[in-house]
Amino acid sequence: SNLPTNQLTMIIFITGGQRSGKSAFGQKKALELSSRPVYLATSRKWDADHAQRISRHRKDRDERWTTLEEEKYLSHHDFCGKTVLLDCITLWLTNLFTDNSFDVEKALDEAKNELEMLLRQKADFLIISNETGMGVHAETEAGRKFTDLQGWVNQFIAGKADEVYLMISGIPLQIK
């Protein structure tokens, strides 16, 4: 028999600082929603160190997970009826920002369009991001522009989300 698929998209947004426990919390929540979640990895392999981090992350997840790597075109995949952990918006935005020659407006438009299309799918989405503006003030102009881009995209996602969590020192605070 056909398994019932969700009538509505559930969107859970998880944000916080670096090493605040976002991924672990997201993985736990995803496994509460599905026995076979999808891990949507947005990281580009920038260098050997980064590639090593990616493989370490992959070892954190067991055989229940299906890993899909997508640097930019998140909405080009069919996630209907699935639970998807998108990890993470910050790395995805870095790809868009870089590929749009550090043009905030262009990257923001592309990000919003891509997210609009993705989040129309009948699936449960857990979306992880960073609060880059809560850290040290960026030294470069590109860094400051990126912090603005990140903040605007986080607000956009939080506005669409059913639940929003702020991770602090491994503790989830539900703020929506």
N, C-alpha and C positions, 0 to 999 in steps of 0.2 A: 504493500500500500504506500501511497505517497505520504511522505512526512509533511506535516503542516509547515509552511514557511511563514515567516513573520509578516504580519499585515503592515507593520510600521517599522521604519528604521529607528533603532535605538542608537543614540550618539552619546558616548561618554568621553569627556575631555579631561585629560590628566596633565597638569602642568606643574612646574616647580624649577628649582635650581639644579645645577649639575650635581650628580651623585646624591639626589634626594630620595631615591627609591622608586622613581616613576616606572621604569621598565618592569621591575619585580611586581609592583602593585598591578600594573596593566596586565601582566601575564596571569596573575592570580584571578583577576576579574574576568578575563577572557575565558579561562578554564571553568569558571562558575557558569558562564553562559553557554559553553559548547565543549563537547568532548574532542572536537577536531577543529580547533581554531586555525586561522591563517595568520602568519606573521608577515606583515608587509614592510619590508626593509627598504628604506629610501637612501641609504648611504652609498656614496660613490667611493670607490677604492682610491683614495688620493695618494697613498704611499704604503710602504711595507708595514709600517707601524699600525696604520689604519686597518689594513687587511688582516693583521693579527688580532686586532680588537674585534673585528667582525666575526672571525672564526671562534673567538672566545665566547662571544655573545651567543653564537649558534649552538655551542656546547651546553649552554644554560637551558636550552629547550629540548624536550624529549620527543619521542616518535609521534606523539599526538598532534604535533605542530606541522603544518605545511608552510615552508618558507618561500616567499615570492619576493624577488628583488626588483624594484622599479624606482629609478632615479627621478623621473619627472611625470610620466603620464599615468597617474594613479587611476584615472577613470576609464582607461582603455582595457581594464580587466573586469571580468564579470564576477561579482561577489554575492550575487543573489542567494539568499538563504544561508549565508555564512556569517561567522563571527570573525571580524578582522581587527587585528591589533596593528595600527599604523605607528611605526617607531622609526624615525620621528619627524615631526614637522620642521624642526630646525635644520636638520641635514637636507631635507627636501628643498626648503627655501634657499639654502646655500647654493644648491644646484641651479635653481631658477634665477637667483640673483646674479650668479656668475655668468650663466648663459645669456642673460639679458644685459651684459656689460655694466653691471652694478646700477642699472636704472630701476629705482624703487617703484615708480608708477607702473612700468611694464611688468615687473616681477609680481607686483601686487595684483594687477589685472589677471595675469596668467594663473596665479595661485587661487584667486577667488573663483575663476571660471572652472578650473580643474576640480576644486572642492565642491562647487555647486553640482557638477555632473556626477562626481563620486557619491555624494551623500544623497542623491536621488535614488540610488539602488536600494532595494529591499534587503537590507543586511543590518547586522549590529556592528557598529564601528566604535572602537576604543582608540582614541587619538592622543598620542603623547607629544608634548612640546616643552619648550624651556621658557622660563621667565628671564630672558637675557637682560632686560632693563633693570632687574633687581641686583645685578652684580656690579662689578667695577665698570666705571664709565669707559666706553671704548676710546682708544687712543687715536684711531684713524677716522677720516671722514666716511670711508666705506663701512667701517665698523659701526659708526653712529647711525648711518643710513640703514644698515641691516637690523639694528636694534629697533628702529622705527617700524620697519617692515614686519619683523617678528611680532611686535606688539599689536599692530593692526590685524594681522592674520589670526593671532590668538583671540582677539576680541570678536572677530568674524566667526570663528569656530565656537567659541563660548556662547555666542548669541544663538547658535543653532542647536547646541547640546542640550540633552535632557538632564544630564548630571555633569557637574564640574568638580574636580578634586584638585586641591593645591597640596603638593607633597612637601613636607618640611621634616628633615632629619628622619626619613623613613616612615613618617606618620601621615596618613591621608586626612586632610581636612576637607569635608564636603562643603563647597561654597555656593553650589546651586543644585 
